[in-house]
């Protein structure tokens, strides 16, 4: 895989661009998580649940779309108005409210009413003549028709019902054309819209839409800016304390120097290979451990005491210079078990991949300069291992790593099959993220 071409064609960001994106993303994640715990978001989410409920939607539709004339109150008030305004009912009301007619009704219940049938008696009394005229009037006939009618009974029942305080409140509510704006639900809706316009709320949901997977799925577990050696110890970090840690091999040019060739300065860790004679204990494939004189010294360093983790995301910014092989990756601390190389330089070509005996899967990365830093990332899930250089995926294989916690291992070494020389492995920073899903 030629990364120089990928960089030229825009398929891969430069290291500077990628680091800027990481920093920007970290700031966004920090802000996103702060907003996630804010009372404003909690209120927004609670209101959102209300806004999206069928009960709220139905109430909103009812208050906004219901016509007053279609409500129970509107129908009753319309019917009452219709009954009250009919000519028969107007005549009836006029009769009831007329003092002279009321006097006639009282006279009709008296014994004097019998005189109304005598012409002679009517001649004697102007009052009887007036009552006689009312008695034979259409006015009185209308009164009698309405008096015992269903129409009057219905109107009186409506007048009684509509005069109650409860009905008048309900009627005033439904008669109000701005009833929705005067409701509690409307105030909730306004608050929901107000919260939705807040920069933090808009930012929060914008990030979710961008699907920043690691922002939501990963949390920082280890972050080393290489300002000191506190996280790094010499040796391979063997799980068995009885094993001789930090030994070299007789088929290599260098003796590991117990951390003396590792320097922390200028914001990086440098593992340096020097031309320096040293007698040290070394492993010989035929003889076992033997005393051996090496022409070079170097180092192997590990983070076993600082962090160990199974699965997650592992990142480091690495480069090298000079000759030799350089490795930065994950180890269990047990010889023969699979290892994951975030970075491996074989003296000629860069690689990343899985070191697992017959199942080893390494991908060569051409078009890279040793002197240039790149960010190497491994995403380790239950199902697969995915390697990236900066933002570009370069390898994906099924997960055959042991179900054990692993730690960072960094080493610089030189096989005797190649010409020896001086060189450096430079690590500017290393980070680990744990998976929230785990």
C-alpha positions as CSV (number, residue, x, y, z in Angstrom):
1,X,0.0,0.0,0.0
2,X,1.6,3.2,-1.1
3,X,0.8,6.0,1.4
4,X,2.7,8.6,-0.6
5,X,0.1,8.2,-3.4
6,X,-2.7,8.2,-0.8
7,X,-1.5,11.4,0.6
8,X,-1.1,13.1,-2.8
9,X,-4.6,12.0,-3.9
10,X,-6.2,13.2,-0.7
11,X,-7.2,9.7,0.5
12,X,-5.2,10.3,3.7
13,X,-4.7,13.4,5.8
14,X,-1.2,14.6,6.6
15,X,-0.1,13.8,10.2
16,X,-0.4,17.5,11.1
17,X,-4.0,17.6,9.7
18,X,-4.9,14.4,11.4
19,X,-3.5,15.6,14.8
20,X,-5.4,18.8,14.4
21,X,-8.5,16.8,13.7
22,X,-7.9,14.6,16.8
23,X,-7.5,17.7,19.0
24,X,-10.6,19.3,17.5
25,X,-12.5,16.1,18.0
26,X,-11.3,15.7,21.6
27,X,-12.5,19.2,22.3
28,X,-15.8,18.5,20.7
29,X,-16.1,15.2,22.6
30,X,-15.2,17.1,25.9
31,X,-17.9,19.7,25.1
32,X,-20.4,17.0,24.0
33,X,-20.0,15.0,27.2
34,X,-20.3,18.2,29.4
35,X,-23.6,19.0,27.5
36,X,-24.7,15.4,28.0
37,X,-24.8,16.1,31.8
38,X,-26.3,19.6,31.6
39,X,-29.8,20.4,33.1
40,X,-30.7,22.1,29.8
41,X,-30.2,18.9,27.8
42,X,-32.1,16.9,30.4
43,X,-35.0,19.4,30.2
44,X,-34.8,19.4,26.4
45,X,-35.0,15.6,26.2
46,X,-37.9,15.5,28.7
47,X,-39.8,18.0,26.7
48,X,-38.9,16.2,23.5
49,X,-40.5,13.1,24.8
50,X,-43.6,15.1,25.6
51,X,-43.6,16.8,22.2
52,X,-43.4,13.5,20.4
53,X,-46.1,11.8,22.5
54,X,-49.4,11.1,20.9
55,X,-51.2,12.7,23.8
56,X,-49.5,16.0,23.2
57,X,-49.9,15.9,19.5
58,X,-53.6,15.2,19.9
59,X,-54.1,18.0,22.4
60,X,-52.2,20.4,20.1
61,X,-54.3,19.4,17.1
62,X,-57.5,19.7,19.1
63,X,-56.8,23.1,20.5
64,X,-55.4,24.5,17.2
65,X,-57.9,23.0,14.8
66,X,-61.2,22.7,16.7
67,X,-63.8,25.2,15.6
68,X,-65.8,26.8,18.4
69,X,-69.0,26.0,16.6
70,X,-68.1,22.3,16.6
71,X,-67.6,22.1,20.4
72,X,-70.3,21.0,22.8
73,X,-70.3,24.5,24.4
74,X,-70.5,26.2,21.0
75,X,-73.4,24.0,19.8
76,X,-75.3,24.7,23.0
77,X,-74.8,28.4,22.8
78,X,-75.8,28.4,19.1
79,X,-79.0,26.4,19.9
80,X,-79.8,28.7,22.8
81,X,-79.4,31.8,20.6
82,X,-81.5,30.2,17.9
83,X,-84.3,29.3,20.4
84,X,-84.1,32.7,22.1
85,X,-84.3,34.6,18.8
86,X,-87.4,32.9,17.3
87,X,-90.4,35.1,16.8
88,X,-92.6,32.8,19.0
89,X,-90.0,33.0,21.9
90,X,-89.6,36.7,21.5
91,X,-93.4,37.1,21.8
92,X,-93.5,34.9,24.8
93,X,-90.7,36.8,26.5
94,X,-92.4,40.1,25.7
95,X,-95.6,38.8,27.3
96,X,-93.8,37.6,30.4
97,X,-92.0,40.9,30.8
98,X,-95.2,43.1,30.2
99,X,-96.8,44.3,33.5
100,X,-100.2,44.6,31.9
101,X,-100.0,41.0,30.6
102,X,-98.9,39.8,34.0
103,X,-101.9,41.6,35.6
104,X,-104.1,39.8,33.0
105,X,-102.6,36.4,34.0
106,X,-103.4,37.2,37.7
107,X,-107.0,38.3,36.7
108,X,-107.4,35.0,34.7
109,X,-107.0,33.1,38.0
110,X,-109.6,35.2,39.9
111,X,-113.4,34.8,40.1
112,X,-113.7,38.2,38.3
113,X,-112.5,36.4,35.1
114,X,-116.1,35.1,34.7
115,X,-117.3,38.7,34.1
116,X,-115.2,38.8,31.0
117,X,-117.9,36.8,29.2
118,X,-120.6,39.4,30.0
119,X,-121.0,42.3,27.5
120,X,-122.7,44.4,30.1
121,X,-120.0,44.0,32.6
122,X,-117.3,44.9,30.0
123,X,-119.2,48.1,29.3
124,X,-119.0,49.1,32.9
125,X,-115.2,48.5,33.2
126,X,-112.4,49.8,31.0
127,X,-110.1,47.2,32.6
128,X,-112.4,44.3,31.6
129,X,-112.5,45.6,28.1
130,X,-108.6,45.7,28.0
131,X,-108.4,42.2,29.5
132,X,-111.0,41.0,26.9
133,X,-108.9,42.4,24.1
134,X,-105.8,40.6,25.5
135,X,-107.8,37.3,25.9
136,X,-108.7,37.3,22.2
137,X,-105.3,38.5,21.0
138,X,-102.7,36.6,19.0
139,X,-100.2,37.7,21.7
140,X,-102.0,35.6,24.3
141,X,-102.5,32.6,21.9
142,X,-98.7,32.6,21.2
143,X,-98.1,32.7,25.0
144,X,-100.2,29.7,25.5
145,X,-98.6,27.7,22.7
146,X,-95.1,28.4,24.0
147,X,-95.9,28.0,27.7
148,X,-96.1,24.2,27.6
149,X,-93.9,23.6,24.6
150,X,-90.7,21.4,24.4
151,X,-89.1,24.4,22.9
152,X,-89.5,26.5,26.0
153,X,-88.4,23.6,28.3
154,X,-85.3,23.1,26.2
155,X,-84.4,26.8,26.2
156,X,-84.9,27.0,30.0
157,X,-82.7,24.0,30.6
158,X,-80.0,25.5,28.3
159,X,-80.2,28.9,30.1
160,X,-79.8,27.1,33.5
161,X,-76.8,25.0,32.3
162,X,-75.0,27.9,30.4
163,X,-75.3,30.2,33.4
164,X,-73.2,27.9,35.7
165,X,-69.6,28.9,36.5
166,X,-68.1,25.7,35.1
167,X,-69.9,26.0,31.8
168,X,-68.9,29.7,31.4
169,X,-65.3,28.8,32.0
170,X,-65.3,26.0,29.4
171,X,-67.3,28.2,27.0
172,X,-64.8,31.1,27.4
173,X,-61.9,28.7,26.8
174,X,-63.3,27.2,23.6
175,X,-64.6,30.6,22.3
176,X,-61.0,32.0,22.6
177,X,-59.4,31.9,19.1
178,X,-56.0,32.0,20.8
179,X,-56.8,29.2,23.2
180,X,-53.6,27.3,22.0
181,X,-51.4,30.2,22.8
182,X,-52.9,30.5,26.2
183,X,-52.4,26.8,27.1
184,X,-49.7,25.2,29.3
185,X,-48.7,23.0,26.4
186,X,-48.0,26.0,24.3
187,X,-45.6,27.3,26.9
188,X,-43.9,23.9,26.9
189,X,-43.6,24.1,23.2
190,X,-42.0,27.5,23.3
191,X,-39.5,26.4,25.9
192,X,-38.7,23.3,23.8
193,X,-38.1,25.5,20.8
194,X,-36.0,28.0,22.9
195,X,-33.8,25.2,24.2
196,X,-33.5,23.7,20.7
197,X,-32.0,27.0,19.4
198,X,-29.3,27.0,22.1
199,X,-25.8,26.6,20.7
200,X,-24.9,23.7,23.0
201,X,-28.1,21.8,22.1
202,X,-27.6,22.3,18.4
203,X,-23.9,21.3,18.8
204,X,-24.8,18.2,20.8
205,X,-27.1,16.8,18.1
206,X,-24.9,17.9,15.2
207,X,-22.1,15.7,16.6
208,X,-24.5,12.7,16.9
209,X,-25.5,13.2,13.2
210,X,-21.8,13.2,12.2
211,X,-21.6,9.7,13.8
212,X,-18.3,10.3,15.5
213,X,-18.1,6.7,16.7
214,X,-15.1,6.9,18.9
215,X,-16.5,10.0,20.5
216,X,-19.3,7.9,21.9
217,X,-17.8,4.5,22.1
218,X,-14.4,5.1,23.6
219,X,-13.1,6.7,26.8
220,X,-9.5,7.7,27.6
221,X,-7.7,5.0,29.6
222,X,-4.0,5.9,29.1
223,X,-2.4,9.1,27.8
224,X,1.4,9.5,27.7
225,X,3.0,12.6,26.3
226,X,6.5,11.2,27.0
227,X,7.4,14.0,29.4
228,X,8.9,11.5,31.8
229,X,9.7,7.8,32.1
230,X,7.1,7.1,34.8
231,X,5.0,4.8,32.5
232,X,7.9,2.9,31.0
233,X,10.1,0.2,32.4
234,X,13.0,-1.7,30.8
235,X,12.5,-5.2,29.5
236,X,9.8,-7.2,27.8
237,X,7.5,-7.1,30.8
238,X,7.3,-10.9,31.1
239,X,4.3,-12.2,32.9
240,X,6.5,-14.8,34.7
241,X,8.7,-13.0,37.2
242,X,11.2,-15.9,37.1
243,X,12.0,-15.3,33.5
244,X,15.2,-13.3,32.7
245,X,13.7,-10.0,31.4
246,X,15.5,-7.6,29.1
247,X,17.7,-10.2,27.5
248,X,18.9,-10.0,23.9
249,X,19.5,-12.8,21.4
250,X,22.7,-14.0,20.0
251,X,21.4,-13.6,16.4
252,X,21.1,-9.8,17.0
253,X,23.8,-7.1,17.1
254,X,22.6,-5.3,20.2
255,X,22.5,-5.9,23.9
256,X,19.6,-4.3,25.7
257,X,20.9,-1.8,28.2
258,X,18.3,-1.8,31.1
259,X,16.8,1.5,30.0
260,X,20.1,3.4,29.8
261,X,19.6,3.9,26.0
262,X,16.1,5.4,26.5
263,X,15.8,9.1,26.8
264,X,12.8,11.3,27.6
265,X,13.3,14.8,26.3
266,X,11.6,17.4,24.1
267,X,8.3,15.7,24.4
268,X,9.2,12.3,23.1
269,X,10.8,9.0,24.1
270,X,13.9,8.0,22.1
271,X,15.3,4.5,22.2
272,X,18.8,4.8,20.8
273,X,21.0,2.2,19.3
274,X,24.7,3.0,19.9
275,X,28.0,1.4,18.7
276,X,29.1,0.3,22.1
277,X,30.6,-3.1,23.2
278,X,28.8,-4.8,26.0
279,X,28.8,-8.3,27.5
280,X,25.3,-9.4,28.4
281,X,23.2,-12.5,29.0
282,X,21.6,-13.6,25.7
283,X,19.4,-16.3,24.4
284,X,20.9,-18.8,22.0
285,X,18.4,-21.0,20.1
286,X,20.7,-24.0,20.5
287,X,22.5,-23.4,23.8
288,X,19.9,-21.4,25.8
289,X,21.2,-18.5,27.9
290,X,24.8,-17.7,27.4
291,X,27.2,-14.8,28.0
292,X,27.7,-12.9,24.7
293,X,29.6,-9.8,23.6
294,X,27.6,-7.4,21.5
295,X,29.0,-4.5,19.4
296,X,25.9,-2.3,20.0
297,X,23.6,-1.4,22.8
298,X,19.9,-0.5,22.6
299,X,16.7,-0.9,24.7
300,X,13.3,-2.6,25.0
301,X,10.7,-0.8,27.1
302,X,7.2,-1.7,28.3
303,X,4.2,-0.2,30.1
304,X,3.0,-3.4,31.9
305,X,3.0,-1.6,35.3
306,X,1.2,1.5,33.9
307,X,-1.6,-0.1,31.9
308,X,-2.8,-3.4,30.6
309,X,-6.0,-3.7,28.5
310,X,-8.0,-6.1,26.4
311,X,-9.8,-4.5,23.4
312,X,-10.3,-0.8,22.7
313,X,-8.4,1.7,20.6
314,X,-4.6,2.1,20.7
315,X,-2.8,5.1,19.1
316,X,0.8,6.3,18.9
317,X,2.8,8.9,17.0
318,X,6.1,7.2,15.9
319,X,9.0,7.5,13.5
320,X,12.6,6.3,13.4
321,X,16.0,7.2,11.9
322,X,19.2,5.4,11.1
323,X,19.5,1.7,10.7
324,X,18.0,-1.3,12.4
325,X,14.5,-2.7,13.1
326,X,12.0,-0.8,15.3
327,X,8.8,-2.1,16.9
328,X,6.0,-0.4,18.7
329,X,2.9,-2.5,19.6
330,X,1.1,-4.7,22.0
331,X,2.3,-7.7,23.9
332,X,0.9,-10.1,26.6
333,X,4.4,-10.5,28.1
334,X,4.4,-14.2,27.3
335,X,6.8,-15.5,24.6
336,X,5.2,-17.2,21.7
337,X,1.8,-15.5,22.1
338,X,0.4,-13.2,19.4
339,X,1.5,-9.6,19.2
340,X,0.0,-6.6,17.5
341,X,2.4,-4.3,15.7
342,X,1.1,-0.7,15.5
343,X,4.4,0.2,13.9
344,X,7.2,-2.0,12.6
345,X,10.2,-0.9,10.5
346,X,12.3,-3.8,9.1
347,X,15.2,-1.7,8.1
348,X,13.7,-1.1,4.7
349,X,9.9,-0.9,4.7
350,X,7.2,0.0,7.3
351,X,4.6,-2.5,8.3
352,X,1.6,-2.9,10.6
353,X,-0.2,-6.1,11.4
354,X,-0.6,-9.2,13.5
355,X,2.4,-11.3,14.5
356,X,0.9,-14.8,15.2
357,X,3.2,-17.5,13.9
358,X,1.6,-19.2,10.9
359,X,-1.4,-16.7,11.1
360,X,0.9,-13.6,10.9
361,X,-0.8,-10.9,8.8
362,X,1.5,-7.9,8.0
363,X,0.9,-5.3,5.4
364,X,3.8,-3.4,3.9
365,X,3.5,0.4,3.7
366,X,5.5,2.0,0.9
367,X,5.9,5.7,0.1
368,X,6.8,6.6,3.7
369,X,9.9,8.4,5.0
370,X,11.5,7.2,8.2
371,X,12.0,10.7,9.2
372,X,8.3,11.6,9.1
373,X,5.9,11.1,12.0
374,X,2.7,9.2,11.4
375,X,-0.1,8.4,13.8
376,X,-0.6,4.6,14.0
377,X,-3.9,3.3,15.3
378,X,-5.3,-0.2,16.1
379,X,-8.9,-0.8,16.9
380,X,-9.3,-4.1,18.7
381,X,-12.8,-5.6,18.9
382,X,-14.1,-9.0,19.7
383,X,-14.4,-9.8,16.1
384,X,-11.6,-8.0,14.3
385,X,-8.4,-6.0,14.3
386,X,-8.3,-2.8,12.2
387,X,-5.1,-0.8,11.6
388,X,-5.0,2.9,10.5
389,X,-2.2,5.2,9.4
390,X,-3.4,8.7,10.3
391,X,-7.1,8.5,9.1
392,X,-6.6,5.8,6.5
393,X,-7.5,2.2,7.1
394,X,-4.6,-0.1,5.9
395,X,-5.5,-3.5,7.3
396,X,-8.4,-5.5,8.7
397,X,-8.2,-9.1,9.9
398,X,-10.2,-11.4,12.1
399,X,-9.2,-11.2,15.8
400,X,-6.9,-14.0,16.8
401,X,-5.3,-12.1,19.8
402,X,-5.6,-14.0,23.1
403,X,-8.4,-13.0,25.5
404,X,-5.9,-11.4,27.7
405,X,-4.9,-7.8,28.6
406,X,-1.9,-6.5,26.7
407,X,0.5,-3.6,27.1
408,X,2.7,-1.4,25.0
409,X,6.1,-2.7,24.0
410,X,8.8,-0.6,22.3
411,X,12.1,-1.9,21.1
412,X,14.9,-1.2,18.7
413,X,17.0,-4.2,17.5
414,X,19.3,-5.3,14.7
415,X,19.5,-8.8,13.2
416,X,22.9,-10.2,12.4
417,X,21.6,-10.9,8.9
418,X,21.9,-7.2,8.3
419,X,24.7,-4.7,8.6
420,X,24.7,-3.2,12.0
421,X,24.5,0.6,12.6
422,X,23.2,3.3,14.9
423,X,19.6,4.4,14.9
424,X,16.7,5.7,16.9
425,X,13.0,4.8,17.6
426,X,11.1,8.0,18.4
427,X,7.7,8.0,20.1
428,X,6.1,11.4,20.6
429,X,3.0,10.2,22.3
430,X,0.9,7.1,23.1
431,X,-2.8,6.8,24.0
432,X,-5.2,4.0,24.9
433,X,-9.0,4.2,24.9
434,X,-11.3,1.7,26.5
435,X,-14.5,0.6,24.8
436,X,-17.7,1.8,26.5
437,X,-19.4,-1.3,25.0
438,X,-17.3,-3.4,27.2
